[in-house]
Amino acid sequence: QVQLVESGGGLVQPGGSLRLSCAASGDIRSILVMGWYRQAPGKQREMVATISTRGITNHADSVKGRFIISRDNAKSTIYLQMNSLKPEDTAVYYCSADAVGVSSWGQGTQVTVSS
């Protein structure tokens, strides 16, 4: 089983930046892909960005050019660098880790973009 702990959320003005972190522990060798998802009030959870163990990344069209996912294998941690934030980026951001047949989720961290 994999445990995930997110950090780095907060309140930021439009155009600002934040960096989210997600530290994995437990059976980390089973992880195939890690990623960031978000859920805004009244909306379904959506994929923001994913990164495989080989470092292959995928970003949602809505964040391409603004957000970058990365990983530090030595620290079993992934990051989401968020730049040029917009009010529509406001959501709870969740870290995920996918292994064969099972997905793990963090508790979520709130990101609020507002002036």
C-alpha positions as CSV (number, residue, x, y, z in Angstrom):
1,Q,0.0,0.0,0.0
2,V,1.1,3.5,-0.8
3,Q,0.6,6.6,1.4
4,L,0.7,10.1,-0.1
5,V,1.0,13.4,1.7
6,E,0.5,16.7,-0.2
7,S,1.7,20.1,0.7
8,G,2.1,23.6,-0.7
9,G,-1.4,24.8,-1.3
10,G,-2.7,28.2,-0.3
11,L,-4.1,31.5,-1.4
12,V,-2.5,33.3,-4.3
13,Q,-3.4,36.2,-6.5
14,P,-4.1,35.8,-10.2
15,G,-0.9,35.6,-12.2
16,G,1.0,34.2,-9.2
17,S,2.8,30.9,-8.7
18,L,2.6,28.0,-6.3
19,R,4.5,24.7,-6.0
20,L,2.7,21.6,-4.7
21,S,4.6,18.6,-3.3
22,C,3.5,15.0,-2.8
23,A,5.6,12.6,-0.8
24,A,5.0,8.9,-1.3
25,S,5.8,6.2,1.3
26,G,5.1,2.5,1.7
27,D,5.2,0.2,-1.3
28,I,6.7,2.8,-3.6
29,R,8.3,0.2,-5.8
30,S,4.8,-0.8,-7.0
31,I,4.0,2.6,-8.4
32,L,3.8,2.9,-12.2
33,V,2.4,6.4,-12.6
34,M,1.9,9.4,-10.2
35,G,-0.2,12.4,-10.9
36,W,-2.1,15.5,-9.9
37,Y,-5.9,15.8,-10.1
38,R,-8.2,18.6,-9.0
39,Q,-11.8,19.1,-8.1
40,A,-13.5,22.4,-8.0
41,P,-16.8,22.9,-6.1
42,G,-19.7,21.4,-8.1
43,K,-17.4,19.8,-10.7
44,Q,-16.0,16.4,-11.3
45,R,-12.4,15.5,-10.5
46,E,-10.1,16.1,-13.5
47,M,-6.6,15.1,-14.4
48,V,-4.1,17.9,-14.2
49,A,-0.8,16.2,-15.0
50,T,0.8,12.7,-14.7
51,I,4.3,11.4,-14.7
52,S,5.5,7.8,-15.2
53,T,8.4,6.1,-13.6
54,R,10.3,6.7,-16.8
55,G,9.6,10.4,-16.5
56,I,7.0,10.6,-19.3
57,T,4.7,13.4,-18.6
58,N,1.2,14.3,-19.7
59,H,-0.5,17.7,-19.0
60,A,-4.1,18.7,-19.4
61,D,-4.7,21.2,-22.2
62,S,-6.0,23.7,-19.7
63,V,-2.7,23.9,-17.9
64,K,-0.1,23.3,-20.7
65,G,2.5,26.0,-20.8
66,R,1.6,27.1,-17.2
67,F,2.0,24.0,-15.0
68,I,4.9,21.5,-14.9
69,I,4.9,18.1,-13.2
70,S,8.3,16.7,-12.1
71,R,9.6,14.0,-9.8
72,D,12.5,13.4,-7.5
73,N,13.0,9.6,-7.3
74,A,15.5,9.9,-4.5
75,K,12.9,11.6,-2.3
76,S,9.9,9.6,-3.7
77,T,8.3,12.9,-4.3
78,I,6.5,14.6,-7.2
79,Y,5.9,18.3,-7.7
80,L,3.5,20.5,-9.5
81,Q,4.9,23.9,-10.4
82,M,2.0,26.2,-11.1
83,N,2.6,29.5,-12.8
84,S,0.3,32.2,-14.3
85,L,-2.5,31.0,-12.0
86,K,-6.0,31.9,-12.9
87,P,-9.2,32.0,-10.7
88,E,-10.5,28.9,-12.6
89,D,-7.5,27.0,-11.2
90,T,-9.1,27.2,-7.8
91,A,-9.8,23.7,-6.5
92,V,-8.7,21.0,-4.1
93,Y,-5.6,19.3,-5.7
94,Y,-5.1,15.6,-5.1
95,C,-2.0,13.5,-5.6
96,S,-2.4,10.0,-6.9
97,A,-0.3,6.9,-7.3
98,D,-1.3,4.1,-9.7
99,A,0.0,0.6,-9.3
100,V,-1.3,-2.6,-11.0
101,G,-5.0,-2.8,-10.0
102,V,-4.9,-0.2,-7.3
103,S,-4.8,3.6,-7.0
104,S,-3.9,5.6,-3.9
105,W,-4.9,9.2,-3.1
106,G,-3.7,11.9,-0.9
107,Q,-5.9,13.9,1.4
108,G,-5.9,16.9,-0.9
109,T,-4.6,20.5,-0.6
110,Q,-6.6,23.6,-1.3
111,V,-5.5,26.1,-4.0
112,T,-7.4,29.3,-4.1
113,V,-6.6,31.9,-6.8
114,S,-8.2,35.2,-5.9
115,S,-7.5,38.9,-5.7
